[in-house]
Amino acid sequence: MKHKSGFVNIIGNPNVGKSTLMNALIGQKLSIITNKAQTTRHRIIGILNEDDFQIVFSDTPGIIKPVYKLQENMMNFVHSAFQDADILIYMIEVGEKGLKDEDLYQRIKKSDLPLMILLNKIDLTEQELVLEAVSFWEKEFPKAKIVPISALNGFNVKEIISMIVEQLPESPAYYDKDAITDKSERFFIEEIIREKILKHYKKEVPYSVEIEVEEFFEEEEIIRIRAVIYVLRESQKGILIGHKGLGLKRIGTEARKDIEQMLDKKVFLATTIKVKKNWRDDDRQLKKFGYGS
């Protein structure tokens, strides 16, 4: 039996369900999910393995017009998705007519890559509007495969996998067949903590935050983790800590439970908050946090 492998990269506007889709395709939670834009900051790889194929999915940040260097680096992850893709997934919602970056939209139109357009969240939309959207996108991208889906409910997810496998090139696996991602445990711990902050805080605070796991000690009965939450301003530090420290305690408790589930072991999580002014526009700090080259 011949083996197929390839890179399938997912792009689209913020909040269209890219992370929900990849988690559904892989069968477990890799990308964090919230109802806020810019939840995904990195390019996160999820690997689906079967005996005769390996699909390397990439979840990318939602496409925006960058305002500061962090966002520029986030969009660089999107641009990189065009460079190594064997198949491109452009994910949309009913009512969308394009991307928030016209240059990227035109790049999709001019690309020779096999293209799948996934019309997501159809469970929240009237059937007539879904049919109108399918008709619109068939005219915009005549060569693309247009597939209505519900990533959250798993509708048409298995069908997507079958369609991808049909188009994959013959190739040996790019990663070990038991691998599910290229990211470290520390990365996912940092993402879990950031997810809780996105969940509980509004306005600018979640977008001013970066997480760094400074210590990770695995003992026989417990894993001890110390993580630093960086913010831009002293006032944001106070908001995160909350009245009598209850805000920071809530973040730590919720994150610890998810980390224990991920690592399948008891965890002691200590979190502190530090102010690092202007980190979103500091090339050195961005590189330290895993953005840029």
Buried (B, 14 or more C-beta within 10 A) or exposed (E): EEBBBBBBBBBBBBBBBBBBBBBBBBEEBBBBBBEBBBBBBBBBBBBBBEEEBBBBBBBBBBBBEEEEBBBBBBBBBBEBBBEEBBBBBBBBBBEBEBBBBEEBBEBBEEEEEBBBBBBBBBEEBEEEEBEBBBEBBEEBBEEBBBBBBBBBEEBBBEEBBEBBBEBBEEBEBBBEEEBBBBBEBBBBBBBBBBBBBBBBBEEEBBBBBBBBBEEBEEEEEEBBBBBBBBBBBEEBBEBBBBEEEEBBEBBBEBBBBBBBEBBEBEBEBEBEBEEBEEBBBBEEBBEEBBBBE
